[in-house]
Amino acid sequence: MKKTSKIILILIFLLIAAAIPLYFYTHSAPMPEGTLQITGNVGTPIDITLSQLQTYMSLTVQASVSSSSQPQDNGVFNYTGVLLSTLLQRAGVSANATSVYVQASDGYGTTISMQEALSQKTIIAYEKDGASLTALKSGGEGPLRLIIGNDQYAQRWVRGVVSIQVS
């Protein structure tokens, strides 16, 4: 084997040897299903599991769903969960925060104003009509879902919520 071939082979080996630990160091572990992360313009970023969320005072919001893309989902439903404002207060939302971005596990997300986030009809739901929300990956709505009770249509209701970013 020529000297340049040996050098190239050694360099490739060193790059691979350096890349493997670098990948594990920079690649974050996925959050357990049903875990909600609140970050951004807050005093204390938090991770809340579904079981922890269920210990908070719950609220049931009756909401009418109108969806042109999924007519089988239309109807009036009772969603049970925790006020988004309660979760934001627990994280210590900053007084100068203006909006909240809510993201799903599939990458979909929506931005709502702080006024909407603090509304008494905006919740992070974990039940629909008394039954737990099934996982988004199983074709369900959850295990957590943003419900904006004042919205006439459900296009801003995020299914499979995993993170909330306060701006």
VMD Tcl script that builds the backbone (N, CA, C; Angstrom):
set m [mol new atoms 501]
animate dup $m
set s [atomselect $m all]
$s set {name element resname resid chain x y z} {
  {N N MET 1 A 0.844 -1.161 0.000}
  {CA C MET 1 A 0.000 0.000 0.000}
  {C C MET 1 A 0.900 1.238 0.000}
  {N N LYS 2 A 0.532 2.213 -0.778}
  {CA C LYS 2 A 1.317 3.435 -0.855}
  {C C LYS 2 A 1.152 4.254 0.418}
  {N N LYS 3 A 2.120 5.106 0.644}
  {CA C LYS 3 A 2.132 5.932 1.850}
  {C C LYS 3 A 0.919 6.868 1.899}
  {N N THR 4 A 0.525 7.481 0.766}
  {CA C THR 4 A -0.632 8.391 0.748}
  {C C THR 4 A -1.928 7.638 1.024}
  {N N SER 5 A -2.032 6.421 0.552}
  {CA C SER 5 A -3.236 5.612 0.816}
  {C C SER 5 A -3.354 5.292 2.298}
  {N N LYS 6 A -2.216 4.994 2.930}
  {CA C LYS 6 A -2.230 4.713 4.361}
  {C C LYS 6 A -2.629 5.960 5.152}
  {N N ILE 7 A -2.118 7.110 4.754}
  {CA C ILE 7 A -2.445 8.357 5.444}
  {C C ILE 7 A -3.932 8.668 5.308}
  {N N ILE 8 A -4.476 8.505 4.117}
  {CA C ILE 8 A -5.904 8.757 3.887}
  {C C ILE 8 A -6.755 7.798 4.716}
  {N N LEU 9 A -6.361 6.544 4.756}
  {CA C LEU 9 A -7.086 5.547 5.534}
  {C C LEU 9 A -7.057 5.889 7.028}
  {N N ILE 10 A -5.928 6.321 7.521}
  {CA C ILE 10 A -5.807 6.712 8.931}
  {C C ILE 10 A -6.679 7.939 9.218}
  {N N LEU 11 A -6.683 8.925 8.316}
  {CA C LEU 11 A -7.507 10.123 8.494}
  {C C LEU 11 A -8.998 9.783 8.529}
  {N N ILE 12 A -9.420 8.911 7.656}
  {CA C ILE 12 A -10.822 8.486 7.630}
  {C C ILE 12 A -11.183 7.805 8.952}
  {N N PHE 13 A -10.310 6.928 9.403}
  {CA C PHE 13 A -10.540 6.234 10.671}
  {C C PHE 13 A -10.649 7.237 11.823}
  {N N LEU 14 A -9.762 8.225 11.866}
  {CA C LEU 14 A -9.790 9.238 12.922}
  {C C LEU 14 A -11.067 10.074 12.865}
  {N N LEU 15 A -11.505 10.429 11.659}
  {CA C LEU 15 A -12.748 11.191 11.520}
  {C C LEU 15 A -13.943 10.403 12.042}
  {N N ILE 16 A -14.011 9.135 11.708}
  {CA C ILE 16 A -15.108 8.288 12.189}
  {C C ILE 16 A -15.031 8.151 13.704}
  {N N ALA 17 A -13.834 7.945 14.230}
  {CA C ALA 17 A -13.655 7.797 15.674}
  {C C ALA 17 A -14.065 9.072 16.418}
  {N N ALA 18 A -13.847 10.229 15.820}
  {CA C ALA 18 A -14.226 11.494 16.455}
  {C C ALA 18 A -15.712 11.782 16.275}
  {N N ALA 19 A -16.290 11.347 15.171}
  {CA C ALA 19 A -17.692 11.663 14.873}
  {C C ALA 19 A -18.663 10.909 15.769}
  {N N ILE 20 A -18.353 9.692 16.135}
  {CA C ILE 20 A -19.283 8.886 16.937}
  {C C ILE 20 A -19.530 9.522 18.304}
  {N N PRO 21 A -18.495 9.843 19.104}
  {CA C PRO 21 A -18.803 10.490 20.393}
  {C C PRO 21 A -19.404 11.884 20.229}
  {N N LEU 22 A -19.001 12.591 19.185}
  {CA C LEU 22 A -19.548 13.919 18.931}
  {C C LEU 22 A -21.050 13.840 18.668}
  {N N TYR 23 A -21.477 12.837 17.920}
  {CA C TYR 23 A -22.900 12.638 17.643}
  {C C TYR 23 A -23.673 12.440 18.942}
  {N N PHE 24 A -23.188 11.563 19.808}
  {CA C PHE 24 A -23.910 11.284 21.054}
  {C C PHE 24 A -23.857 12.462 22.018}
  {N N TYR 25 A -22.829 13.268 21.938}
  {CA C TYR 25 A -22.721 14.436 22.806}
  {C C TYR 25 A -23.673 15.545 22.364}
  {N N THR 26 A -23.830 15.739 21.057}
  {CA C THR 26 A -24.658 16.831 20.550}
  {C C THR 26 A -26.098 16.414 20.268}
  {N N HIS 27 A -26.375 15.126 20.137}
  {CA C HIS 27 A -27.723 14.640 19.829}
  {C C HIS 27 A -28.481 14.413 21.124}
  {N N SER 28 A -29.518 15.216 21.355}
  {CA C SER 28 A -30.276 15.074 22.593}
  {C C SER 28 A -31.185 13.851 22.529}
  {N N ALA 29 A -31.386 13.265 23.672}
  {CA C ALA 29 A -32.269 12.104 23.765}
  {C C ALA 29 A -33.705 12.577 23.597}
  {N N PRO 30 A -34.544 11.778 22.941}
  {CA C PRO 30 A -35.939 12.189 22.775}
  {C C PRO 30 A -36.647 12.231 24.124}
  {N N MET 31 A -37.586 13.161 24.213}
  {CA C MET 31 A -38.374 13.290 25.431}
  {C C MET 31 A -39.338 12.104 25.491}
  {N N PRO 32 A -39.618 11.603 26.689}
  {CA C PRO 32 A -40.612 10.535 26.801}
  {C C PRO 32 A -41.971 11.027 26.305}
  {N N GLU 33 A -42.734 10.120 25.710}
  {CA C GLU 33 A -44.049 10.497 25.197}
  {C C GLU 33 A -44.904 11.060 26.330}
  {N N GLY 34 A -45.601 12.153 26.038}
  {CA C GLY 34 A -46.440 12.785 27.037}
  {C C GLY 34 A -45.695 13.794 27.888}
  {N N THR 35 A -44.474 14.148 27.492}
  {CA C THR 35 A -43.713 15.153 28.213}
  {C C THR 35 A -43.793 16.468 27.465}
  {N N LEU 36 A -44.039 17.520 28.200}
  {CA C LEU 36 A -44.181 18.859 27.640}
  {C C LEU 36 A -43.029 19.716 28.148}
  {N N GLN 37 A -42.356 20.384 27.235}
  {CA C GLN 37 A -41.225 21.237 27.590}
  {C C GLN 37 A -41.626 22.694 27.387}
  {N N ILE 38 A -41.407 23.534 28.417}
  {CA C ILE 38 A -41.707 24.960 28.324}
  {C C ILE 38 A -40.393 25.728 28.469}
  {N N THR 39 A -40.056 26.491 27.419}
  {CA C THR 39 A -38.790 27.215 27.376}
  {C C THR 39 A -39.021 28.625 26.842}
  {N N GLY 40 A -37.931 29.354 26.694}
  {CA C GLY 40 A -37.995 30.687 26.111}
  {C C GLY 40 A -37.968 31.761 27.168}
  {N N ASN 41 A -38.850 32.730 27.024}
  {CA C ASN 41 A -38.885 33.907 27.884}
  {C C ASN 41 A -39.597 33.585 29.208}
  {N N VAL 42 A -38.992 32.639 29.945}
  {CA C VAL 42 A -39.524 32.206 31.237}
  {C C VAL 42 A -38.388 32.203 32.258}
  {N N GLY 43 A -38.739 32.314 33.523}
  {CA C GLY 43 A -37.731 32.306 34.575}
  {C C GLY 43 A -37.112 30.939 34.789}
  {N N THR 44 A -37.950 29.891 34.695}
  {CA C THR 44 A -37.502 28.526 34.937}
  {C C THR 44 A -38.043 27.600 33.850}
  {N N PRO 45 A -37.230 27.276 32.838}
  {CA C PRO 45 A -37.696 26.301 31.845}
  {C C PRO 45 A -38.032 24.979 32.542}
  {N N ILE 46 A -39.124 24.351 32.126}
  {CA C ILE 46 A -39.570 23.132 32.804}
  {C C ILE 46 A -39.950 22.049 31.801}
  {N N ASP 47 A -39.874 20.810 32.278}
  {CA C ASP 47 A -40.391 19.641 31.579}
  {C C ASP 47 A -41.476 19.060 32.481}
  {N N ILE 48 A -42.654 18.858 31.929}
  {CA C ILE 48 A -43.778 18.321 32.704}
  {C C ILE 48 A -44.268 17.052 32.022}
  {N N THR 49 A -44.355 15.976 32.777}
  {CA C THR 49 A -44.871 14.722 32.235}
  {C C THR 49 A -46.398 14.717 32.303}
  {N N LEU 50 A -46.996 13.823 31.565}
  {CA C LEU 50 A -48.450 13.693 31.570}
  {C C LEU 50 A -48.958 13.400 32.979}
  {N N SER 51 A -48.294 12.512 33.701}
  {CA C SER 51 A -48.759 12.188 35.058}
  {C C SER 51 A -48.640 13.397 35.991}
  {N N GLN 52 A -47.607 14.215 35.819}
  {CA C GLN 52 A -47.498 15.436 36.614}
  {C C GLN 52 A -48.601 16.422 36.240}
  {N N LEU 53 A -48.858 16.530 34.949}
  {CA C LEU 53 A -49.886 17.444 34.460}
  {C C LEU 53 A -51.255 17.085 35.045}
  {N N GLN 54 A -51.510 15.804 35.195}
  {CA C GLN 54 A -52.791 15.347 35.719}
  {C C GLN 54 A -52.975 15.645 37.202}
  {N N THR 55 A -51.907 16.060 37.897}
  {CA C THR 55 A -52.033 16.430 39.310}
  {C C THR 55 A -52.462 17.887 39.478}
  {N N TYR 56 A -52.387 18.672 38.425}
  {CA C TYR 56 A -52.813 20.069 38.475}
  {C C TYR 56 A -54.333 20.133 38.489}
  {N N MET 57 A -54.871 21.279 38.913}
  {CA C MET 57 A -56.317 21.471 38.872}
  {C C MET 57 A -56.767 21.407 37.408}
  {N N SER 58 A -57.705 20.521 37.137}
  {CA C SER 58 A -58.161 20.344 35.756}
  {C C SER 58 A -59.357 21.235 35.449}
  {N N LEU 59 A -59.554 21.436 34.175}
  {CA C LEU 59 A -60.660 22.251 33.682}
  {C C LEU 59 A -61.205 21.551 32.443}
  {N N THR 60 A -62.515 21.528 32.311}
  {CA C THR 60 A -63.138 20.955 31.120}
  {C C THR 60 A -63.709 22.088 30.292}
  {N N VAL 61 A -63.322 22.095 29.007}
  {CA C VAL 61 A -63.781 23.115 28.068}
  {C C VAL 61 A -64.634 22.417 27.018}
  {N N GLN 62 A -65.858 22.903 26.851}
  {CA C GLN 62 A -66.703 22.374 25.784}
  {C C GLN 62 A -66.378 23.160 24.520}
  {N N ALA 63 A -66.015 22.439 23.470}
  {CA C ALA 63 A -65.591 23.100 22.240}
  {C C ALA 63 A -66.279 22.464 21.046}
  {N N SER 64 A -66.656 23.304 20.129}
  {CA C SER 64 A -67.270 22.863 18.884}
  {C C SER 64 A -66.198 22.807 17.816}
  {N N VAL 65 A -66.044 21.659 17.189}
  {CA C VAL 65 A -65.012 21.462 16.173}
  {C C VAL 65 A -65.656 21.449 14.797}
  {N N SER 66 A -65.135 22.300 13.924}
  {CA C SER 66 A -65.556 22.321 12.518}
  {C C SER 66 A -64.304 22.172 11.677}
  {N N SER 67 A -64.209 21.066 10.949}
  {CA C SER 67 A -63.039 20.805 10.131}
  {C C SER 67 A -63.484 20.389 8.741}
  {N N SER 68 A -63.060 21.161 7.754}
  {CA C SER 68 A -63.422 20.798 6.386}
  {C C SER 68 A -62.555 19.664 5.875}
  {N N SER 69 A -61.335 19.528 6.416}
  {CA C SER 69 A -60.438 18.478 5.932}
  {C C SER 69 A -60.724 17.128 6.583}
  {N N GLN 70 A -61.314 17.132 7.774}
  {CA C GLN 70 A -61.628 15.884 8.464}
  {C C GLN 70 A -63.040 15.954 9.042}
  {N N PRO 71 A -64.063 15.837 8.181}
  {CA C PRO 71 A -65.445 15.985 8.646}
  {C C PRO 71 A -65.844 14.991 9.736}
  {N N GLN 72 A -65.183 13.844 9.805}
  {CA C GLN 72 A -65.500 12.856 10.839}
  {C C GLN 72 A -65.144 13.374 12.230}
  {N N ASP 73 A -64.310 14.413 12.309}
  {CA C ASP 73 A -63.922 14.996 13.595}
  {C C ASP 73 A -64.861 16.115 14.048}
  {N N ASN 74 A -65.852 16.460 13.239}
  {CA C ASN 74 A -66.765 17.553 13.585}
  {C C ASN 74 A -67.681 17.153 14.737}
  {N N GLY 75 A -68.004 18.137 15.561}
  {CA C GLY 75 A -68.928 17.888 16.659}
  {C C GLY 75 A -68.620 18.774 17.842}
  {N N VAL 76 A -69.335 18.536 18.922}
  {CA C VAL 76 A -69.121 19.255 20.177}
  {C C VAL 76 A -68.506 18.259 21.150}
  {N N PHE 77 A -67.353 18.633 21.704}
  {CA C PHE 77 A -66.602 17.728 22.568}
  {C C PHE 77 A -66.222 18.427 23.866}
  {N N ASN 78 A -66.015 17.643 24.892}
  {CA C ASN 78 A -65.549 18.139 26.187}
  {C C ASN 78 A -64.083 17.733 26.355}
  {N N TYR 79 A -63.198 18.716 26.305}
  {CA C TYR 79 A -61.770 18.472 26.496}
  {C C TYR 79 A -61.395 18.830 27.922}
  {N N THR 80 A -60.652 17.944 28.572}
  {CA C THR 80 A -60.196 18.172 29.944}
  {C C THR 80 A -58.687 18.289 29.948}
  {N N GLY 81 A -58.210 19.279 30.684}
  {CA C GLY 81 A -56.777 19.499 30.783}
  {C C GLY 81 A -56.470 20.593 31.783}
  {N N VAL 82 A -55.342 21.245 31.563}
  {CA C VAL 82 A -54.850 22.284 32.468}
  {C C VAL 82 A -54.778 23.593 31.696}
  {N N LEU 83 A -55.176 24.668 32.353}
  {CA C LEU 83 A -55.061 25.978 31.711}
  {C C LEU 83 A -53.616 26.230 31.296}
  {N N LEU 84 A -53.434 26.693 30.074}
  {CA C LEU 84 A -52.090 27.037 29.608}
  {C C LEU 84 A -51.499 28.125 30.502}
  {N N SER 85 A -52.331 29.036 30.973}
  {CA C SER 85 A -51.849 30.111 31.843}
  {C C SER 85 A -51.234 29.558 33.133}
  {N N THR 86 A -51.784 28.487 33.675}
  {CA C THR 86 A -51.240 27.864 34.885}
  {C C THR 86 A -49.833 27.349 34.629}
  {N N LEU 87 A -49.642 26.709 33.488}
  {CA C LEU 87 A -48.327 26.164 33.150}
  {C C LEU 87 A -47.317 27.280 32.906}
  {N N LEU 88 A -47.765 28.334 32.246}
  {CA C LEU 88 A -46.874 29.469 31.991}
  {C C LEU 88 A -46.474 30.151 33.297}
  {N N GLN 89 A -47.418 30.270 34.209}
  {CA C GLN 89 A -47.109 30.864 35.511}
  {C C GLN 89 A -46.114 30.005 36.276}
  {N N ARG 90 A -46.268 28.691 36.192}
  {CA C ARG 90 A -45.333 27.785 36.882}
  {C C ARG 90 A -43.921 27.941 36.327}
  {N N ALA 91 A -43.811 28.181 35.032}
  {CA C ALA 91 A -42.499 28.371 34.414}
  {C C ALA 91 A -41.966 29.778 34.646}
  {N N GLY 92 A -42.788 30.646 35.186}
  {CA C GLY 92 A -42.356 32.011 35.458}
  {C C GLY 92 A -42.270 32.854 34.201}
  {N N VAL 93 A -43.370 32.887 33.452}
  {CA C VAL 93 A -43.398 33.647 32.207}
  {C C VAL 93 A -43.040 35.109 32.488}
  {N N SER 94 A -42.228 35.663 31.620}
  {CA C SER 94 A -41.780 37.044 31.767}
  {C C SER 94 A -42.927 38.014 31.493}
  {N N ALA 95 A -42.915 39.136 32.199}
  {CA C ALA 95 A -43.956 40.149 32.030}
  {C C ALA 95 A -43.927 40.769 30.638}
  {N N ASN 96 A -42.782 40.734 29.962}
  {CA C ASN 96 A -42.694 41.316 28.617}
  {C C ASN 96 A -42.885 40.289 27.502}
  {N N ALA 97 A -43.312 39.078 27.851}
  {CA C ALA 97 A -43.590 38.062 26.828}
  {C C ALA 97 A -44.802 38.488 26.004}
  {N N THR 98 A -44.755 38.240 24.703}
  {CA C THR 98 A -45.843 38.678 23.823}
  {C C THR 98 A -46.555 37.537 23.099}
  {N N SER 99 A -45.880 36.392 22.947}
  {CA C SER 99 A -46.511 35.296 22.208}
  {C C SER 99 A -45.989 33.948 22.682}
  {N N VAL 100 A -46.706 32.913 22.270}
  {CA C VAL 100 A -46.374 31.543 22.641}
  {C C VAL 100 A -46.440 30.696 21.377}
  {N N TYR 101 A -45.367 29.934 21.121}
  {CA C TYR 101 A -45.343 29.009 19.986}
  {C C TYR 101 A -45.517 27.601 20.553}
  {N N VAL 102 A -46.524 26.883 20.077}
  {CA C VAL 102 A -46.822 25.530 20.537}
  {C C VAL 102 A -46.506 24.576 19.399}
  {N N GLN 103 A -45.658 23.569 19.687}
  {CA C GLN 103 A -45.211 22.655 18.636}
  {C C GLN 103 A -45.575 21.213 18.952}
  {N N ALA 104 A -45.921 20.484 17.891}
  {CA C ALA 104 A -46.277 19.071 17.999}
  {C C ALA 104 A -45.061 18.194 17.719}
  {N N SER 105 A -45.191 16.932 18.041}
  {CA C SER 105 A -44.111 15.974 17.810}
  {C C SER 105 A -43.824 15.766 16.325}
  {N N ASP 106 A -44.794 16.058 15.468}
  {CA C ASP 106 A -44.577 15.899 14.023}
  {C C ASP 106 A -44.044 17.173 13.367}
  {N N GLY 107 A -43.759 18.207 14.164}
  {CA C GLY 107 A -43.198 19.447 13.633}
  {C C GLY 107 A -44.215 20.545 13.397}
  {N N TYR 108 A -45.503 20.208 13.355}
  {CA C TYR 108 A -46.526 21.236 13.170}
  {C C TYR 108 A -46.551 22.131 14.401}
  {N N GLY 109 A -46.857 23.392 14.201}
  {CA C GLY 109 A -46.950 24.301 15.328}
  {C C GLY 109 A -47.770 25.519 14.986}
  {N N THR 110 A -48.104 26.276 16.003}
  {CA C THR 110 A -48.852 27.515 15.824}
  {C C THR 110 A -48.397 28.521 16.872}
  {N N THR 111 A -48.519 29.784 16.517}
  {CA C THR 111 A -48.199 30.857 17.442}
  {C C THR 111 A -49.489 31.537 17.865}
  {N N ILE 112 A -49.637 31.734 19.159}
  {CA C ILE 112 A -50.797 32.451 19.677}
  {C C ILE 112 A -50.295 33.632 20.513}
  {N N SER 113 A -51.138 34.638 20.606}
  {CA C SER 113 A -50.771 35.817 21.391}
  {C C SER 113 A -50.779 35.462 22.875}
  {N N MET 114 A -50.101 36.270 23.661}
  {CA C MET 114 A -50.094 36.039 25.115}
  {C C MET 114 A -51.510 36.185 25.668}
  {N N GLN 115 A -52.295 37.079 25.100}
  {CA C GLN 115 A -53.682 37.241 25.541}
  {C C GLN 115 A -54.460 35.937 25.341}
  {N N GLU 116 A -54.281 35.277 24.190}
  {CA C GLU 116 A -54.955 33.998 23.949}
  {C C GLU 116 A -54.421 32.915 24.884}
  {N N ALA 117 A -53.109 32.926 25.118}
  {CA C ALA 117 A -52.496 31.923 25.985}
  {C C ALA 117 A -53.013 32.023 27.412}
  {N N LEU 118 A -53.336 33.226 27.841}
  {CA C LEU 118 A -53.805 33.439 29.212}
  {C C LEU 118 A -55.325 33.323 29.352}
  {N N SER 119 A -56.010 33.065 28.247}
  {CA C SER 119 A -57.468 32.947 28.255}
  {C C SER 119 A -57.915 31.763 29.113}
  {N N GLN 120 A -59.087 31.903 29.700}
  {CA C GLN 120 A -59.665 30.839 30.513}
  {C C GLN 120 A -60.233 29.699 29.670}
  {N N LYS 121 A -60.104 29.794 28.352}
  {CA C LYS 121 A -60.583 28.733 27.465}
  {C C LYS 121 A -59.444 28.086 26.686}
  {N N THR 122 A -58.201 28.429 27.010}
  {CA C THR 122 A -57.041 27.834 26.329}
  {C C THR 122 A -56.392 26.847 27.284}
  {N N ILE 123 A -56.426 25.567 26.896}
  {CA C ILE 123 A -55.907 24.514 27.771}
  {C C ILE 123 A -54.957 23.589 27.011}
  {N N ILE 124 A -54.176 22.879 27.779}
  {CA C ILE 124 A -53.431 21.731 27.261}
  {C C ILE 124 A -54.234 20.525 27.734}
  {N N ALA 125 A -54.921 19.903 26.793}
  {CA C ALA 125 A -55.848 18.813 27.116}
  {C C ALA 125 A -55.156 17.461 27.095}
  {N N TYR 126 A -55.652 16.559 27.944}
  {CA C TYR 126 A -55.176 15.177 27.946}
  {C C TYR 126 A -56.339 14.181 27.873}
  {N N GLU 127 A -57.580 14.706 27.889}
  {CA C GLU 127 A -58.770 13.859 27.746}
  {C C GLU 127 A -59.778 14.510 26.810}
  {N N LYS 128 A -60.509 13.677 26.122}
  {CA C LYS 128 A -61.611 14.120 25.257}
  {C C LYS 128 A -62.819 13.266 25.613}
  {N N ASP 129 A -63.878 13.913 26.048}
  {CA C ASP 129 A -65.106 13.231 26.465}
  {C C ASP 129 A -64.821 12.117 27.473}
  {N N GLY 130 A -63.911 12.395 28.414}
  {CA C GLY 130 A -63.619 11.466 29.497}
  {C C GLY 130 A -62.609 10.376 29.191}
  {N N ALA 131 A -62.129 10.289 27.955}
  {CA C ALA 131 A -61.141 9.271 27.592}
  {C C ALA 131 A -59.798 9.934 27.302}
  {N N SER 132 A -58.731 9.260 27.698}
  {CA C SER 132 A -57.389 9.790 27.437}
  {C C SER 132 A -57.165 9.949 25.944}
  {N N LEU 133 A -56.477 11.019 25.581}
  {CA C LEU 133 A -56.130 11.224 24.173}
  {C C LEU 133 A -55.057 10.217 23.773}
  {N N THR 134 A -55.257 9.570 22.637}
  {CA C THR 134 A -54.261 8.607 22.160}
  {C C THR 134 A -53.138 9.345 21.438}
  {N N ALA 135 A -52.019 8.681 21.330}
  {CA C ALA 135 A -50.817 9.286 20.759}
  {C C ALA 135 A -51.017 9.674 19.299}
  {N N LEU 136 A -50.360 10.742 18.925}
  {CA C LEU 136 A -50.407 11.242 17.552}
  {C C LEU 136 A -49.904 10.180 16.579}
  {N N LYS 137 A -48.847 9.471 16.962}
  {CA C LYS 137 A -48.278 8.456 16.068}
  {C C LYS 137 A -49.213 7.265 15.857}
  {N N SER 138 A -50.226 7.142 16.724}
  {CA C SER 138 A -51.224 6.076 16.577}
  {C C SER 138 A -52.494 6.587 15.917}
  {N N GLY 139 A -52.427 7.797 15.353}
  {CA C GLY 139 A -53.588 8.373 14.690}
  {C C GLY 139 A -54.485 9.175 15.612}
  {N N GLY 140 A -54.060 9.388 16.844}
  {CA C GLY 140 A -54.864 10.118 17.816}
  {C C GLY 140 A -54.573 11.602 17.822}
  {N N GLU 141 A -54.980 12.244 18.894}
  {CA C GLU 141 A -54.830 13.689 19.036}
  {C C GLU 141 A -53.776 14.074 20.065}
  {N N GLY 142 A -53.218 13.139 20.775}
  {CA C GLY 142 A -52.395 13.471 21.931}
  {C C GLY 142 A -51.052 12.788 21.956}
  {N N PRO 143 A -50.605 12.540 23.143}
  {CA C PRO 143 A -51.354 12.505 24.389}
  {C C PRO 143 A -51.710 13.886 24.953}
  {N N LEU 144 A -51.114 14.949 24.400}
  {CA C LEU 144 A -51.459 16.303 24.816}
  {C C LEU 144 A -51.902 17.104 23.607}
  {N N ARG 145 A -52.891 17.974 23.793}
  {CA C ARG 145 A -53.379 18.783 22.672}
  {C C ARG 145 A -53.717 20.186 23.145}
  {N N LEU 146 A -53.294 21.169 22.361}
  {CA C LEU 146 A -53.666 22.555 22.618}
  {C C LEU 146 A -55.095 22.752 22.147}
  {N N ILE 147 A -55.940 23.253 23.050}
  {CA C ILE 147 A -57.328 23.580 22.712}
  {C C ILE 147 A -57.513 25.068 22.950}
  {N N ILE 148 A -57.913 25.771 21.910}
  {CA C ILE 148 A -58.228 27.196 22.025}
  {C C ILE 148 A -59.742 27.279 21.913}
  {N N GLY 149 A -60.390 27.258 23.055}
  {CA C GLY 149 A -61.847 27.146 23.115}
  {C C GLY 149 A -62.607 28.250 22.411}
  {N N ASN 150 A -61.979 29.399 22.207}
  {CA C ASN 150 A -62.653 30.508 21.533}
  {C C ASN 150 A -62.561 30.427 20.014}
  {N N ASP 151 A -61.750 29.524 19.485}
  {CA C ASP 151 A -61.618 29.392 18.033}
  {C C ASP 151 A -62.835 28.677 17.455}
  {N N GLN 152 A -63.351 29.210 16.364}
  {CA C GLN 152 A -64.485 28.566 15.697}
  {C C GLN 152 A -64.031 27.310 14.952}
  {N N TYR 153 A -62.839 27.346 14.410}
  {CA C TYR 153 A -62.288 26.202 13.681}
  {C C TYR 153 A -61.070 25.685 14.427}
  {N N ALA 154 A -60.714 24.444 14.206}
  {CA C ALA 154 A -59.670 23.794 14.996}
  {C C ALA 154 A -58.300 23.778 14.334}
  {N N GLN 155 A -58.071 24.571 13.285}
  {CA C GLN 155 A -56.788 24.476 12.597}
  {C C GLN 155 A -55.602 24.917 13.456}
  {N N ARG 156 A -55.817 25.721 14.492}
  {CA C ARG 156 A -54.716 26.127 15.366}
  {C C ARG 156 A -54.580 25.207 16.586}
  {N N TRP 157 A -55.461 24.250 16.717}
  {CA C TRP 157 A -55.375 23.321 17.833}
  {C C TRP 157 A -54.276 22.311 17.508}
  {N N VAL 158 A -53.230 22.323 18.263}
  {CA C VAL 158 A -52.068 21.485 17.974}
  {C C VAL 158 A -52.240 20.123 18.634}
  {N N ARG 159 A -52.151 19.079 17.816}
  {CA C ARG 159 A -52.210 17.691 18.310}
  {C C ARG 159 A -50.796 17.229 18.654}
  {N N GLY 160 A -50.666 16.399 19.666}
  {CA C GLY 160 A -49.360 15.837 20.016}
  {C C GLY 160 A -48.366 16.876 20.508}
  {N N VAL 161 A -48.806 17.787 21.361}
  {CA C VAL 161 A -47.948 18.880 21.837}
  {C C VAL 161 A -46.751 18.321 22.616}
  {N N VAL 162 A -45.562 18.834 22.267}
  {CA C VAL 162 A -44.352 18.443 22.982}
  {C C VAL 162 A -43.574 19.639 23.520}
  {N N SER 163 A -43.761 20.825 22.930}
  {CA C SER 163 A -43.012 21.977 23.439}
  {C C SER 163 A -43.793 23.274 23.300}
  {N N ILE 164 A -43.477 24.166 24.225}
  {CA C ILE 164 A -44.052 25.509 24.233}
  {C C ILE 164 A -42.884 26.479 24.360}
  {N N GLN 165 A -42.770 27.372 23.405}
  {CA C GLN 165 A -41.685 28.362 23.391}
  {C C GLN 165 A -42.302 29.734 23.599}
  {N N VAL 166 A -41.924 30.401 24.679}
  {CA C VAL 166 A -42.463 31.731 24.998}
  {C C VAL 166 A -41.528 32.787 24.431}
  {N N SER 167 A -42.113 33.775 23.730}
  {CA C SER 167 A -41.313 34.882 23.155}
  {C C SER 167 A -41.749 36.195 23.759}
}
mol reanalyze $m
mol bondsrecalc $m
mol representation Tube
mol addrep $m
